[in-house]
Structure formats: structure tokens, C-alpha cells
Amino acid sequence: MINIVVLFAVIGGVVWWVVDYNTNPNGGKAAEQASASASAEAYNKRHNPQVGDCVKVTGSQDDNTLQMTIVGCDSSEAQYKTAEVLTGAQECKPDTARAISLRGRHAVSTRWCFTTV
């Protein structure tokens, strides 16, 4: 009888630990996912310009080091201002100073069209 009680206690403890690890917002897997989500959101706020954002561009598309960093439009680092953000095969307007296209993981491309600051 004692063996059965001990066995149920061990199984219950393991089940509790698995459920807690996967659902506890203060730790475990849920905390890891929340942290990853927050990191991705912070990255997007800094490197995924929207219309009206000014950016500085570093690196090259040729060697996959291209990076757009959002900066203040009154900053001396500002090189371009985002005029359009397009998806798919859409083309930038003729007055575009620079266009940057990046292909996503699922073959959907995003094209940023910039004017000079």
C-alpha cells in the first residue's frame, strides 16, 4: 500500500511540474515564450521601419549584412525616410531614392521605398 501511495505521489509531482512549467507566466516555458516575444517586438520597433520613419542603412544585401535602423528624422544619422512599405511584387514609385527588398521565410517579400531626408 505504501508503494502505491509513493508511486501516485511521484506521478502527481511530475504532472504538476509539467503543467506548471508550461503554463506559469512567471517562469518556465511561458516565461521563455514571453521573453522571446518581447525581444522580437523590441527588434521590430528598432529595425522594421514603417511609413514616416527615418532610417540609417548599414551593411550590404550582397553579403546578407544589410540592416535598417530607425533613427530620429532630425538625427545626423538619418539617411532616408520611409515613403512606402510594399509586399509581394509591387514596385516603388519612380521618385524613390532607394528601395530595399527582403524575402521572408515563406517567400513573401517586403519592399521598403525611401526618399532622402
N, C-alpha and C positions, 0 to 999 in steps of 0.2 A: 504494500500500500504506500509506503514512504517513497519507493522508487517511482510510482505513478505520479505522486504529488510533485516530486522533484522534476520529473520529466515535463509535466504541464507548466511548472513554474519557468523552466528554461525556455520552452516553446513560447510561452506568453511574453517573456522578456525579449526574445528575438523578434517576435511580431511587433511588440511595442517599439523597439528600437528602429525597425524598418519603417514603420508608419511615421514615427517622429522625424526620422532623418529625411523623409521625402515630403513632409508637409510643414514642418516647423519653420515659420518665417524668420526666426532669429538664429537659425543655424542649419547645418545640413545642406541637402540638395536645393531646397527652396532658397536659401540664402545665397548659394553659389549662382543660381539662375538669376536672382535679383541683382547680384553684383555684376554679372556679365551683361545683363540688360542695361544697367546704369552706365557701364563702361561704353557700350555701343552707342547709347544715346549721347553721351558726352563727346564721343568721337564725331558723330554726325553733326552735332552743333558746331564743332570746330572745323570740320573738313568736308561738309556736304552743303555747298552754298545754294541758297535759294535766290529767286529774283530780287534784285536790290542789294544783295550782299557784295561787298568788295573783297577781293582775294589777292593773295600773292601766290605765285605758282613757282614751285621748285621741282627739280628733277626732270626726267625725260620719259615720254611714253615708250621710247625705243628700248630702254633697259628696265622698264616697269618700276621706275622710282618716282614717277610723277605724283605730286601731292599739291592739292589746293588747300590753302589755309585761309580761313575767314579772318579778315582784319578790319579795323575801322576805316571807313572811307576817307577820313581826314588824316589817316596814318601815312607816314612817308613810305611804308612798305606796300601800300595798296598799288597794285598794277592794273587790275581790271575790275569792272563792275558787272555783275551777272545780269544779263538782259533777258535771257530765256533759259529754261530747263526743259529739254525735249526728250521724249522716249521713242524708241523704235527707229525708223528710217527718216524721220523728219530732218529737214535741213535748216541751218541758221539763216537769218536774213542777210542780205548782201552787205549791210553796213557793219557786220560783226568784225571786231578787231582780232579775236582769237576764238577758236572752238576747240573744246576738249571732249572726246568721246571715250567712254569706258564701257566695256561689256560686262554684264552681270553674270552670275553663276548659271543662270537659266537662259542664256542667250538673248536677254533683253538688254539693249544698250541705252545708256543715258548720255545725252549730249548737252554740255553747258555752252552757251553762247555769251561771249563777253564783249563789252565795249571798253574803251580806255577810260581811265578815271579823270 
